[in-house]
């Protein structure tokens, strides 16, 4: 129950008014149910002459009898009076109409009790998904290098659905079933406290027996959700690497890997379902057993003339008690569902409660860029290994620098640190003497435009992809940026021009076309600092030359950081820094470095030999 209240405490407050309405209508449902059951007694006792006892009206304020007994007596007196004056058939018709009216109210209030549950159920699911999505956007990139994309998708879909069912069960558990059970038990106490005391002895025993079935369900559910996350990750990997899978004839291997995981998931799920399905028959059996014991105990007393209530009232008592069984059974079912939901909530909380290591200063300093960018003794490690080791670097405003080195040397990490995708562990990065940790992320990233080696496009139009991140961009501005990036011509060749949808991840375009759209996006942003991380690697020689010529005009008044291997890209850089195993081993312009016959010379010759 603690877990139930934890979930509701977190997500229910915005929907308190709906919770209050659910409580009210469920309480009315319970009351109208009692009124409908009460009709059984006069039908049995008066109309079918089970009892020949005579009744007379007792004043409501009579001190000689309890108010409950007065209500019962005067009710019987009124029914007897109707039979004597209008006949049994007319009285029966009147009772039937009364029963229908009460039933209409009962079913109506029950409907509204469920009706107002819908905004809570759908609203909480919406809120959880919004929180997950916002958290994904807020978390640093380093978090997702450890969490698989497919597993995150599984948590946002399957786990949220489980929590939805859990929340629904929790609300029924708290706002409906207790009301019904308390109302029915109160009525039973009024009818006969002796029999009800006997019932109180039986119920805990049966409840304990039902509860033992679902004790291990939470852990089993957690295992199932983790396995489902693994399968979703495999599917995501398959979709991303489909070309490689087919090219290496690895369909069979991938298929078998998925089948093995799916088989394990099936076994875990089967155990969960079997345990969950046991709830209903076990609950029904134990409930019926309890009713049989009460029926035998109370019936024996009545047959022996030692009953504390008469036969018709005992039948009414049994009817009330029988109606307690249904919400009691729902308690056990809800308990199982809640355990699954709590297991899913643990997985969701791994994302929602993940620490965001990129922390913004409460009162950030104003950022200006008039002089230089400085890397002062910068160290950074990833997974325990230092990938940047004591880097010292000065980038003057308006200059173009190039970072070169073999793959994994730390070139891309240096620009990631400047954008605060990660934070340095030692040292500092300054812009005009201000530590980038002391300024807002929005100001910092607004200063920079980046084009990465992987062309990232969204399933949207050319216009929206180029204008991404730039509010109120005009058509003329977008077209101008596209022309600079040598993208305008092929965009206009598509069916709808700039309104053509590029497909998921730009699947309808070639690699070079995707990259040029990304370059246009960076150009439109009009940043003071350009970062090109292997930005022209996907372009053919002709397109690269056209784009390079256009970018040179843009870069004249911009500070540019280029990460590239091609000599044609970095030859004209003001300064080239050679990175090797996380340190700067050489720096200078192209001619200086090449004439040294050092590490840069080796890189250049290797490229020439492979061309």
C-alpha positions in Angstrom: 0.0 0.0 0.0 2.9 2.3 0.6 3.8 2.2 -3.1 0.3 3.0 -4.1 0.2 6.1 -2.0 3.6 7.1 -3.3 2.4 7.0 -6.9 -0.8 8.8 -6.1 1.0 11.4 -4.0 3.2 12.2 -6.9 0.7 12.4 -9.7 -2.8 12.9 -8.2 -2.7 16.5 -6.8 -3.6 18.2 -10.1 -6.7 16.0 -10.3 -8.0 16.4 -6.7 -11.4 17.7 -7.7 -12.0 14.5 -9.8 -10.9 12.4 -6.9 -13.4 14.1 -4.7 -16.2 13.6 -7.2 -15.2 9.9 -7.5 -15.4 9.5 -3.7 -18.8 11.2 -3.6 -20.4 9.2 -6.4 -19.0 5.9 -5.1 -20.4 6.7 -1.6 -23.8 7.4 -3.2 -23.5 4.1 -5.1 -22.9 2.2 -1.8 -25.9 3.9 -0.1 -28.3 3.3 -3.0 -27.1 -0.4 -3.1 -28.1 -0.8 0.6 -31.5 0.8 -0.2 -32.0 -1.7 -3.1 -31.1 -4.6 -0.9 -33.4 -3.5 1.9 -36.3 -4.1 -0.4 -35.7 -7.8 -0.1 -36.9 -8.0 3.6 -40.4 -6.6 3.2 -40.9 -8.7 0.0 -39.9 -11.9 1.9 -41.5 -11.0 5.3 -44.7 -9.3 4.3 -45.7 -10.2 0.8 -44.9 -13.9 1.1 -46.1 -14.2 4.7 -42.9 -15.7 6.0 -43.7 -13.9 9.3 -47.2 -13.3 10.8 -46.0 -10.7 13.2 -48.1 -7.6 13.5 -46.6 -4.1 13.4 -47.8 -0.8 14.7 -46.4 2.7 14.3 -43.8 3.8 16.9 -43.0 7.5 17.3 -39.6 8.5 15.9 -38.5 10.0 19.2 -39.5 7.0 21.3 -36.9 6.4 24.1 -37.7 2.7 24.4 -36.1 1.6 21.2 -33.0 2.4 19.1 -33.5 4.5 16.1 -32.4 1.6 13.8 -35.1 -0.6 15.2 -37.7 2.2 14.9 -36.8 2.6 11.2 -37.1 -1.2 10.7 -40.4 -1.4 12.6 -42.0 1.6 10.9 -40.9 0.4 7.5 -42.6 -3.0 8.1 -45.7 -1.2 9.5 -45.9 0.9 6.3 -45.6 -2.1 4.0 -48.3 -3.9 6.0 -50.5 -0.9 5.8 -50.1 -0.8 2.0 -51.0 -4.5 1.7 -54.1 -4.1 3.8 -55.3 -1.0 2.0 -54.2 -1.6 -1.6 -53.6 -5.4 -1.8 -50.5 -7.4 -2.2 -50.2 -7.1 -6.0 -50.4 -3.3 -5.9 -47.8 -3.2 -3.1 -45.6 -5.5 -5.1 -45.8 -3.3 -8.1 -45.0 -0.3 -5.9 -41.9 -2.0 -4.5 -40.8 -3.0 -8.0 -41.1 0.6 -9.2 -39.2 1.7 -6.0 -36.5 -0.8 -6.7 -36.2 0.4 -10.4 -35.8 4.0 -9.2 -33.2 3.1 -6.7 -31.4 1.0 -9.3 -31.4 3.9 -11.7 -29.8 6.1 -9.1 -27.3 3.4 -8.2 -26.2 2.7 -11.7 -26.1 6.4 -12.5 -23.8 7.2 -9.6 -21.7 4.2 -10.4 -21.3 5.4 -14.0 -20.3 8.9 -12.8 -17.8 7.3 -10.4 -16.1 5.7 -13.4 -16.7 8.7 -15.7 -14.6 11.0 -13.5 -11.9 8.4 -13.3 -11.1 8.9 -17.0 -9.6 12.4 -16.7 -7.3 11.2 -13.9 -6.2 8.0 -15.7 -5.5 9.7 -19.0 -4.1 12.9 -17.4 -1.6 11.0 -15.3 -0.4 9.0 -18.3 0.0 12.3 -20.2 1.9 13.8 -17.3 4.3 10.9 -17.0 5.1 10.9 -20.7 5.6 14.6 -20.7 8.0 14.3 -17.7 9.9 11.5 -19.4 10.2 13.5 -22.7 11.2 16.7 -20.8 13.8 14.7 -18.8 15.2 13.2 -22.0 15.7 16.6 -23.4 17.2 17.9 -20.2 19.7 15.1 -19.4 23.2 15.3 -20.7 24.3 13.4 -23.7 26.5 11.2 -21.6 23.4 9.6 -20.0 22.2 8.2 -23.3 25.5 6.6 -24.1 24.8 4.3 -21.3 21.1 3.8 -21.8 19.9 2.1 -24.9 17.4 3.9 -27.1 15.1 0.9 -27.4 15.0 0.4 -23.7 14.0 4.1 -23.2 11.2 3.7 -25.8 10.0 0.6 -23.9 9.9 2.5 -20.7 7.9 5.3 -22.3 5.4 2.9 -23.9 5.1 -0.4 -22.1 6.1 0.8 -18.6 3.8 3.8 -18.7 0.9 1.6 -19.8 1.6 -0.6 -16.8 1.6 2.4 -14.5 -1.7 3.5 -16.1 -3.3 0.2 -15.1 -1.6 0.4 -11.7 -3.0 3.9 -11.1 -6.5 2.8 -12.2 -6.3 -0.1 -9.7 -5.0 2.2 -7.0 -7.9 4.6 -7.5 -10.4 1.8 -7.4 -8.6 0.4 -4.4 -8.7 3.7 -2.5 -11.8 5.6 -3.8 -14.3 2.8 -4.5 -13.7 -0.5 -2.8 -13.1 0.8 0.8 -16.3 2.8 0.5 -18.4 -0.2 -0.5 -16.8 -2.4 2.1 -17.1 0.0 4.9 -20.8 0.8 4.0 -21.7 -2.9 3.8 -19.8 -3.8 7.0 -21.6 -0.9 8.8 -24.9 -2.2 7.6 -24.0 -5.8 8.7 -23.0 -4.4 12.2 -26.3 -2.7 12.5 -28.2 -5.9 11.5 -26.2 -8.2 13.8 -22.9 -7.3 15.4 -22.5 -10.9 16.7 -22.5 -12.4 13.2 -20.3 -9.6 11.9 -17.8 -10.2 14.7 -17.6 -13.8 13.4 -17.1 -12.5 9.9 -14.2 -10.3 11.1 -12.5 -13.4 12.3 -12.8 -15.1 8.9 -11.9 -12.2 6.6 -8.3 -11.7 7.7 -7.6 -15.4 7.2 -9.0 -15.4 3.6 -7.3 -12.1 2.8 -3.9 -13.5 3.9 -4.4 -16.5 1.8 -5.2 -14.4 -1.3 -2.3 -12.1 -0.6 0.3 -14.8 -0.6 -0.2 -15.4 -4.3 1.1 -12.0 -5.5 4.0 -11.4 -3.1 6.7 -12.2 -5.8 4.8 -10.6 -8.7 6.7 -7.3 -8.5 10.1 -8.8 -9.0 8.8 -11.0 -11.8 7.2 -8.0 -13.5 10.5 -6.0 -13.2 12.3 -8.9 -14.9 9.8 -8.9 -17.7 10.0 -5.2 -18.3 13.8 -5.3 -18.4 13.7 -8.2 -20.9 11.1 -6.2 -23.0 13.5 -3.2 -22.9 16.3 -5.4 -24.2 14.1 -6.7 -27.0 13.2 -3.1 -28.0 16.8 -2.2 -28.1 17.5 -5.2 -30.4 14.8 -4.0 -32.7 16.2 -0.5 -32.7 19.7 -1.8 -33.5 18.2 -4.0 -36.3 16.4 -1.0 -37.9 19.5 1.2 -37.6 21.9 -1.5 -39.0 19.7 -3.2 -41.5 22.1 -2.5 -44.4 25.0 -4.1 -42.6 22.9 -7.0 -41.5 21.9 -7.8 -45.0 25.3 -7.0 -46.5 27.0 -9.6 -44.1 24.2 -12.2 -44.5 23.6 -12.0 -40.8 19.8 -12.2 -40.9 19.9 -15.6 -39.3 22.1 -14.5 -36.5 20.0 -11.5 -35.6 16.8 -13.5 -35.9 18.1 -16.1 -33.5 19.3 -13.5 -31.0 15.8 -12.0 -31.0 14.1 -15.4 -30.8 16.2 -16.3 -27.8 15.3 -13.1 -25.9 11.7 -13.4 -26.9 11.6 -17.0 -25.6 12.9 -15.8 -22.2 10.3 -13.0 -22.1 7.6 -15.5 -22.9 8.6 -17.7 -19.9 8.7 -14.8 -17.5 5.4 -13.4 -18.8 3.7 -16.8 -18.6 4.6 -17.1 -14.9 3.2 -13.7 -14.2 0.0 -14.3 -16.1 -0.5 -17.7 -14.3 0.0 -16.2 -10.9 -2.3 -13.3 -11.8 -5.0 -15.5 -13.2 -5.0 -17.5 -10.0 -6.4 -14.5 -8.2 -9.9 -14.7 -9.5 -10.6 -18.4 -8.9 -8.8 -18.4 -5.6 -10.7 -15.3 -4.5 -14.0 -16.7 -5.6 -13.4 -20.0 -3.8 -12.3 -18.4 -0.6 -15.2 -15.9 -0.8 -17.7 -18.7 -1.3 -16.1 -20.7 1.5 -16.5 -17.7 3.8 -20.2 -17.3 2.8 -20.8 -21.0 3.3 -19.3 -20.9 6.8 -21.4 -17.8 7.8 -24.5 -19.3 6.2 -24.1 -22.6 8.1 -23.3 -20.8 11.4 -26.1 -18.3 11.2 -28.6 -20.7 9.6 -28.0 -23.3 12.4 -28.7 -20.7 15.0 -32.0 -19.7 13.3 -33.1 -23.3 12.8 -32.4 -24.0 16.5 -34.4 -20.9 17.5 -31.3 -19.2 18.9 -30.8 -16.8 16.1 -30.1 -13.1 16.8 -32.0 -12.1 13.7 -35.0 -13.6 11.9 -34.8 -15.6 8.6 -35.6 -12.8 6.1 -33.2 -10.4 7.8 -30.6 -13.2 7.8 -31.1 -13.5 4.0 -30.6 -9.8 3.7 -27.5 -10.1 5.8 -26.1 -12.8 3.5 -26.9 -10.7 0.4 -25.0 -7.8 1.9 -22.1 -10.1 2.8 -22.1 -11.6 -0.6 -21.7 -8.2 -2.2 -18.6 -7.6 0.0 -16.9 -10.5 -1.8 -16.7 -8.7 -5.1 -14.7 -5.6 -3.9 -12.6 -7.9 -1.8 -11.7 -9.9 -4.9 -10.9 -6.7 -6.7 -8.5 -5.9 -3.8 -6.5 -9.0 -4.7 -6.6 -8.3 -8.5 -5.7 -4.7 -7.9 -2.8 -5.7 -5.6 -1.3 -7.8 -8.5 -1.7 -5.0 -11.0 -0.2 -2.5 -8.6 2.8 -4.7 -8.1 3.4 -4.7 -11.8 2.9 -1.0 -12.0 5.3 -0.4 -9.1 7.9 -2.5 -11.0 7.4 -0.3 -14.1 7.5 2.9 -12.0 10.9 1.9 -10.8 12.2 1.7 -14.3 10.6 5.0 -15.2 12.1 6.6 -12.2 15.6 5.6 -13.4 15.0 8.2 -16.0 13.0 10.8 -14.0 15.3 10.8 -11.0 18.5 10.6 -13.0 20.9 13.3 -12.0 21.6 16.0 -14.5 25.3 16.7 -14.2 25.0 19.8 -16.5 23.9 22.3 -13.8 23.1 25.9 -14.7 24.1 28.7 -12.4 21.1 30.3 -10.6 22.2 33.8 -11.5 24.2 33.3 -14.8 26.7 35.9 -15.9 26.2 37.8 -19.2 28.1 36.2 -22.1 30.0 38.2 -24.6 32.4 37.1 -27.3 34.8 39.8 -28.4 38.2 38.3 -27.9 38.9 34.6 -27.5 38.0 31.1 -26.4 40.4 29.6 -23.9 40.9 25.9 -22.9 43.0 26.1 -19.6 44.5 22.8 -18.5 41.3 20.9 -19.5 40.9 17.3 -18.4 38.0 15.0 -19.2 37.5 11.3 -18.6 34.8 8.9 -19.9 34.1 5.6 -18.3 37.1 6.0 -16.0 39.6 6.7 -18.9 41.1 10.1 -19.5 40.3 11.1 -23.1 41.4 14.8 -22.8 44.6 15.4 -20.9 45.7 18.9 -19.9 44.7 20.7 -23.1 45.7 24.3 -23.4 44.2 26.1 -26.4 43.6 29.7 -27.5 41.2 30.5 -30.3 41.1 34.2 -31.3 37.8 35.6 -32.5 37.6 35.6 -36.3 40.2 32.9 -36.7 39.7 29.5 -38.2 41.4 26.6 -36.4 41.5 22.9 -37.3 41.7 19.9 -35.1 43.2 16.8 -36.7 44.2 13.4 -35.4 43.3 9.7 -35.6 39.8 8.5 -34.6 39.4 8.5 -30.8 42.1 11.1 -30.2 39.6 13.5 -28.5 38.9 16.0 -31.3 35.1 15.8 -31.1 35.2 15.7 -27.3 36.9 19.1 -27.3 34.0 20.8 -29.1 31.4 18.8 -27.1 33.0 20.3 -24.0 32.7 23.8 -25.4 29.0 23.2 -26.0 28.6 21.8 -22.5 27.3 18.5 -23.8 29.7 17.3 -21.1 31.5 19.2 -18.3 35.2 19.1 -17.7 36.5 17.3 -14.7 39.6 19.5 -14.3 40.5 22.9 -15.7 38.2 25.4 -17.3 36.9 26.7 -20.6 36.6 30.5 -20.9 35.0 32.8 -23.4 36.3 36.4 -23.0 37.5 35.4 -19.5 34.1 34.0 -18.4 33.8 30.4 -17.4 31.2 28.7 -19.6 29.8 27.0 -16.5 28.8 30.5 -15.2 26.6 31.5 -18.2 23.2 30.1 -19.2 23.2 27.1 -21.6 20.8 29.0 -23.9 23.2 32.0 -24.2 26.2 29.7 -24.7 24.6 27.5 -27.4 23.0 30.4 -29.1 26.6 31.6 -29.8 27.5 28.4 -31.6 26.3 26.7 -34.8 27.4 23.1 -35.4 27.3 20.7 -38.3 28.3 17.1 -37.3 29.5 14.2 -39.3 26.1 12.4 -38.9 23.5 14.5 -40.7 20.6 14.7 -38.3 17.3 15.6 -40.0 13.7 15.3 -38.8 10.6 13.9 -40.5 9.5 17.3 -41.6 9.7 19.7 -44.6 13.0 21.1 -45.9 11.8 24.5 -44.7 11.3 23.4 -41.1 14.5 21.4 -41.0 16.5 24.4 -42.2 14.6 26.8 -39.9 14.9 24.4 -37.0 15.8 26.4 -33.8 15.3 29.8 -35.5 12.0 31.4 -34.6 10.0 33.3 -37.3 12.5 32.5 -40.1 11.2 33.9 -43.5 11.2 32.0 -46.7 13.8 34.4 -48.2 16.2 33.7 -45.3 15.8 30.0 -45.6 16.3 30.1 -49.4 19.4 32.2 -48.9 20.9 29.8 -46.4 20.1 26.9 -48.7 21.9 28.6 -51.6 25.0 29.2 -49.6 25.0 25.5 -48.7 24.5 24.5 -52.3 21.2 22.9 -51.4 18.7 25.1 -53.2 18.8 23.4 -56.6 18.1 19.9 -55.4 15.4 21.1 -53.0 13.6 22.9 -55.8 13.8 19.7 -57.9 11.6 17.9 -55.4 7.8 17.7 -55.9 6.9 20.4 -53.4 10.2 22.3 -53.1 10.8 23.6 -49.6 7.5 22.1 -48.5 8.6 18.6 -49.3 8.9 16.2 -46.4 12.4 14.7 -46.2 11.3 11.5 -44.5 12.5 9.9 -41.2 16.1 11.0 -40.7 16.1 12.3 -44.2 15.8 8.8 -45.7 14.6 10.3 -49.1 17.9 12.1 -49.6 21.4 11.1 -50.4 24.2 11.5 -47.8 25.5 14.6 -49.5 22.1 16.2 -49.7 21.4 15.6 -46.1 24.6 17.2 -45.1 24.0 20.3 -47.2 20.6 20.7 -45.5 22.4 20.5 -42.1 24.9 23.1 -43.3 22.1 25.4 -44.4 20.5 25.0 -41.0 23.8 26.2 -39.3 24.1 29.1 -41.8 20.6 30.3 -41.1 21.3 30.4 -37.3 24.0 33.0 -38.1 26.2 32.2 -35.1 29.4 33.9 -34.1 31.2 30.5 -33.8 31.0 27.8 -36.4 31.8 24.2 -35.5 32.2 21.7 -38.4 32.8 18.2 -37.2 33.7 16.3 -40.4 30.9 18.3 -41.9 32.0 17.8 -45.5 32.9 14.1 -45.2 29.7 12.9 -47.0 30.0 15.3 -49.9 31.4 14.5 -53.3 34.4 16.5 -54.6 32.2 18.8 -56.7 29.7 19.6 -53.9 32.5 19.9 -51.4 34.2 22.5 -53.5 31.0 24.5 -54.0 30.1 24.4 -50.3 33.7 25.2 -49.2 33.8 28.3 -51.4 30.5 29.5 -50.1 31.5 28.8 -46.5 34.7 30.7 -46.8 32.8 33.9 -47.4 30.6 33.2 -44.3 33.6 32.3 -42.1 35.5 35.5 -42.8 33.8 37.2 -39.9 33.2 34.1 -37.8 35.3 32.0 -35.4 35.5 28.6 -36.9 36.5 25.2 -35.4 37.0 22.5 -38.0 37.5 18.8 -37.4 38.5 17.1 -40.6 40.9 14.7 -42.2 40.8 16.1 -45.8 43.7 18.4 -46.6 41.4 20.4 -48.8 39.3 21.3 -45.8 42.0 22.3 -43.3 44.8 23.6 -45.6 43.7 27.2 -45.2 43.1 27.2 -41.5 44.9 29.9 -39.5 46.2 27.3 -37.1 46.1 23.5 -37.0 46.3 21.5 -33.8 47.3 17.9 -33.9 45.6 15.8 -31.2 47.1 12.4 -30.2 45.7 10.4 -27.3 44.0 13.4 -25.7 46.9 15.8 -25.9 48.1 18.5 -28.4 51.4 17.2 -29.9 51.8 19.8 -32.7 50.4 23.1 -33.7 51.0 25.6 -36.6 49.7 26.2 -40.1 49.7 23.6 -42.8 53.1 24.4 -44.3 54.9 24.7 -41.0 53.5 21.4 -39.7 54.1 19.5 -43.0 57.7 20.7 -43.2 58.5 19.4 -39.7 58.1 15.8 -40.9 56.3 15.0 -37.6 52.9 13.5 -36.7 51.0 15.8 -39.0 53.3 14.9 -41.9 52.5 11.2 -41.3 48.8 11.9 -41.3 49.0 13.8 -44.5 51.1 11.1 -46.2 48.7 8.4 -45.0 45.8 10.2 -46.6 47.7 10.8 -49.9 48.6 7.1 -50.0 45.0 6.0 -49.6 43.6 8.4 -52.2 
